[in-house]
Amino acid sequence: MTTQTSPVASMGNGQTRHGVVVLAASIMPIMAIISLVPVLPLLEREFASVPGSEFLVPMALTIPALCVALFSPLAGWLSDRMGRKRLLVAALVLYAGFGIVPWFLTDLMLIIASRIPLGLAEAAIMTIATALIGDYFSGERRENWIAIQIATGSIAAIALIAIGGGLGELFGSRGPFLLYLVALPIALAAALILYEPAKPHGDEEARGVRFPFAAVLPLVATTLLAGIVFYTVIVQLGPILQLSGSVSPGVIGLIGAGANLGVAAGSFLFKRFRRNAGPLLLALGFALAAAGYLGAGLSDSLVSISAFAILACVGSGVVLPNMMTWTMRRVPVETRGRGMGLWTGAFFLGQFIAPLVAVALIGAAGGLAPALTLYAAVIAAAALGALLVARSGASRAAHSPLN
């Protein structure tokens, strides 16, 4: 294995080995929730006597996502100031340390408490990994790696559910927590292989660069919507499929794997048309997602509902790398960590509130099927808005004096 001996190197000259290590690190926050899904029923039975366990047990799974949503901007700011590599390595070590703690605990509240510092580590890992893709690669190579990052996360989720289930079978409800130790060899690889990207300007000059809030905040808000659109299908997949009648857990798991593959397919569709990254691909992705939601809400057979749910995931697979690329293009390199922190925070906030939004809309619409059509209307409106922005930009470019 070749290591990078120079402590600081110029931006944009990353190699495949750097990208692979960054991708491995970026899977860790996904693993924090996905690997525990198979043992959720075991945890619910174990802590059934605890008052409020029906809310507290799921919270033990999802509270790291809330921490990522809240603290990713801070993690990004720190990485801009302190550098990325050391902070990433430290976060991976802390992730492993706090991640394994529940293996030794029998108190639900202590387990939840241990998941809070885990979420802080996740915030740093996800934010820095995303920023490093921007640091190590440029142009089309960067957009290729962004698409690969989204696809890798979706494909890894399939394997992580299976591995988490296997560890649950072997060791009970705490089995999947052993997976968190995987972060240690990844931390070692990051320490040996990654390099600290050089800043284009001195620190004093970099501090004077203003963050483009006006350009970035609309993209962050759109990313929040994209996160809700994506995670609603993932979280509500069982109830959505059961609109066709009774569906076994095995079938739900199989179709869930198909949904994750749909996200990967959408990411590679983005990769194919990445030169159009921005409002045009946003319109395409949201249009696919809207069609998926509408079809799932109006269908009554398992095959058609499954196909439309997967189509919605294909749309999300287009939207997510598109929004990451679009945001990265708008952020100066000196504040890239802060920009990716805001993007990551918005995405994980979407993950956290997606179930809450779903419950509210299902109640307002009078059921899941009409709620899906309501989702479709909102997503279609967002697609239309993005298309109008794309056409407006094309019109301005056509009438520019430079043309």
N, C-alpha and C positions, 0 to 999 in steps of 0.2 A: 504494500500500500504506500502510495506516495503522499507525503504530507507537505503542507504549506509552511515553510519555515519563516517566511517574512511576516512580521506581525501586522503589517498594513500593506494593502495592495490596491491598485486602482480599480475603479468600478467598471463593470461591463465585461470583464475578462474571465468570468466564471466558467468552469468546466462541468462535465456531466457528474463527476463525483461530488462536487459541491451541491449541485441540484438534488442529487439523490439523498444526501444527508439532510438537507433542508426539508425535503418532502417527508422523510421519516419523522423528523421532529414535528411537522405540522399534523401528523396523524394522531399524536398524543392527545390533544384536546378532544378529538372525535372519539377516541377510545374511552375517554373518561365516562361517557354516558352509554355509548353503544354496547360496550362489553358487559354492562350490568343489566341490560334489558332482560336477558333470559332468567336471571335470578330474582327479578322483581317480585314474582309471586311467593318465592321462598322468604324474602325479606318481609313481605306483608304478613305472612303467616307467623313468622318469628316474633314480630313486634305488634301483633294484633291486640295485645292487652294494653299497649301504651295509648293513653288518650290522644286522639287526633292522629293516629297512625296512618289513616287513609290519606292524609295530606302530608304528613312528615316523611313517610317512606319515599314517595315520589320526589319530595324536596331533596332528599339525600342524593338522588340521581342528578337533579337539575340545577341545584344551587351553584355548582361550578360554572355553568353557562351564564348565570346572572353575574357572577364575579367577573367573568371575561367581558361581559357587556359593559360593566361599570368601570373596570380598571384598565381596559386595553388602551384608551387614550393616554393614560398616565404611563403605561409601559412603553408606548411609542415615544413619548416625550423623553423618557429616561434613556431609551436606546439612541435617540438623536444626540443626547448630551454625553452619555457614558460610553457609547460604542455598543455594537450588537453582539459580537461573539462571546465575550465574557458573560454578559447578561443572559444569553441563551443557554450557555453551558450550566450556569448556576441555576437557572429556572428548571432545566431538565433534571438536575440532581434533586432539587426541592420537590419536583413533581413525583419522582420515585419515592422519596422519603415520606411525604404526606400521603401519597397514594396507597401505600402499603399499610398505613396505620389502622384502617378499619379491620384488617385481618386479626388484630389483637384485641379489638374492642367488642363489648357485648351491650353497651349502652347506646341507644339510638341517638340521643342528643349529642353524645360525644362523637359519634360517627358523622353527624351533620356538621359539627364544629370542625372536624378534621378536613372536611371537604371545602371549607372556605379558603384556607391557605393554598389548597390544591388549585382552586379556581384562580387565585392570584398568579400562581406559576403558569397555569394555562394561558392566562392573558398575555404574559410575556412571551411564551413560546409561540403562540399563534401570530401575534403581532410582528415579532422579530423575524419569524420564518417568512412571512409574506413580504416584509420589507427587504429581506435579503435576496429574494427573487428579483426585486427591482434593482438591487445593488449589483448583483452578480451578472445579470443579463440585460440586454438592451434590444430595442426594436422587436423584430419578429421572434427572436429567441426568447425574449422575456414573455411574450404573449403565448408562445408554445408552452413554456413552463407553467404559466398561470393556468392554462387549460389542463395540463397534466396534473397540477396540484388538485384541482376540483375533481377530476376524474379519479385520481388515486384515492382521495378521501371517500368517494362513493363506493369504489370497489373494495377498499379496505373495510368498510362498514360491514360488508357481507361476511368477510372472513372473521371479523372481530365478534360478530354475533355468534357464529358457530364456535369459535374458541372459548368465548365467555360461557356458552352453554355447556361445553365439554368440561371446563374447569368447575362449573357449578355441579355437574354430575359427580365429579371426583371428590370435591372438597366442600360441597354445600354452598350456602349463601355467600360465603367469603371467598370462594375460589377465584372469581374473576379479578379480585384485587391484586392477586399475584402478577397479573399482566403489567401493572404499573412499573415493575422493576425493569421492564424492557427499556425504559427511559435511560437507564444507566449506561448500557453500551452505546446508545445513541449520543449521550453526552460525551462519552469518550471519543466517538467518531467526530463529533463536532469540534472537540478540543484539538484533535490531531489534523483534521482535514480542512475545516473552514478557515477563512482568513477575515480579518477586520477590513472592510472596505474603506479606502481613503476618502476623506471629505474633499469636495472640490475646492473649498475655500478654507481659510483659517477659522478657528473657532470664533474669534471676535466678529468676523464678517458674517459667519453663519448665523450668529445670534441676531443679526440685524435683518435677516430675511423674514418677511411677514408671511404668516400662514394664510393661504387664500380661502378664507372661510366662505366667502360669497360663491366661489366656484365649487367648493367641496361639499358644503352642507346639503344642497339639493341631491347630490349623488349619494350621500349618506342616508338621507331620508328614503330615497328609492331603494337602497340596499336593505333598509329595514322592511319595506314592503316585500322585497324579493325573499328575505328570510322567512317572513310569515307565509308567503305563498309556497315556498319549498317545504317548510317543516309541517305545515298543516296536512299535506298529503302523507308525509312520513308518519306523523303521530296518529292521525286519524285513519290510517290505511285499513285497519281491522273493521271499524264501523262502516267505512265507505264500502268495502267489499261485502259486508253483511246486508247492504241494501238489496242484494240479490237473494238473500236467504241465509241460512246457517252455513258458515264457512269454518273449516277446521284450522287450528293454529298452524299446522304444517303447510296448508295451502296459503295462508296469510304470509308465512315466512318465505315461501317460494316466490310469491308475487312481490313481496317486499324486496327480494333480491333483484327481481326484474325492474323494480322502480329505481333501485340504486344504479343498475346498469343503464337505465334510461338517462339518469343524470350524467353518467360518463359519456353516453352517446351524444347528449347535448353539448358537453364540453368539447368533444372532438368536432362537432358541427361548428361551434364557435371558432375552433382552431382553423377550420377550413375557410371561414369568412372573416378572420380576425382583422383584416384591413378595414372592414366596415365597423369596427368596434365603436360604440357610442350609441346615439339614439336609434339608429336603424336596427342594430342587432337587439337592442332592448325591446323595440317594437315587435320584432320577430319572436323573441323568447316569450314575451308576455302574451302574444297572440296564441302561441302553441299552448301555454299554460291555461289561458282562458278557455280554449277549445277542450282541453282535457277536463277541466272542472265542470264545464257545461255538459259534456258528454257523460261524465260520471254521475252527475245529478239527474240526468234525464233517462239513463239506461236502467234496465232491470235484470240483465243477465250478467253472470259473473265474468264471462269472457269479455264483454263490451266494457263493463266497468273497469276491469283490470287494464284493458288496452288504453282507455282514456286516462286512468290514473298514471300509467307509465308515460303517456304523452305529456301530461302536465309536468312530470319530472324531466322529460327531455327539454321542455321550455325552461325550467329552472336551471338545467345544465348549460343552456345558452346564456341566461341572464347573469348568473353568478360570476363567471370569469369575465364577462363583458363589463360588469360594474367594477370589478377589481382593476381591470385594465384601464378603464375610463378614469377612475379615481387616481390611479398611479400616474397617469399622464398629466393630471391637473396639479399634482403636488410637486413643489420644488424638491430637488434631491436633498437639500439641507433639512427639510422637515418631512421627509418621507416616512419616518417612523411614526410621527404624530398622525399623518394622514392615514396610514395603514391601521393605526390604533383606532381611529374613528370608524374606519370601514369595518374592522373586525368587531368592534363594540356594537355597531348597528346590526351586523349579521347575527351575532349571538343573542342580542336583545330580541330579534325576531324569533329565534329558537325558543327563548324563554316565554314570550308572551303569546306565541302561536296557539297553544292549547286554551289560553284564556280568551283570546279573540274567537276561537271556534265555539267555545261554550256560549259566549254572548250572542254570536250570530245564529247559532242553532236555536237558541231560545227565542230570538227576535223573529226568525223566519218560520218557526213552527216545525222544525225538523232538520235532519242532516241534508236530505236531498234538496229542499229549497234553499238551504244555506249555501250549498255548493253552487247553485245558479246565481246566488247573490255575489259570492266570491268571483264567479266568472264575469259578471257585469263590471265589478270594480277593476279586475285585471284587464278586461277589454278596454275600459276607459283609459287605463294607464298606457296600454299599447297604442291606442289612438293618439294620446298626448305625445308619446315618444315619436310616433310617425310624423306628427305635425312639426315637432322640433327638428327632426331630420330633414323634412322638406324645406323648412324655413332656413336651415343652415345651408342646404344645397342651393337655394335661391339666392342667398346672400353671396355665396361663392361664385355663382354664375354671373352676378352683376358687379362683382368686384372689379375695380380699375386694373387690377393685375392680370385679369383674364382677357 
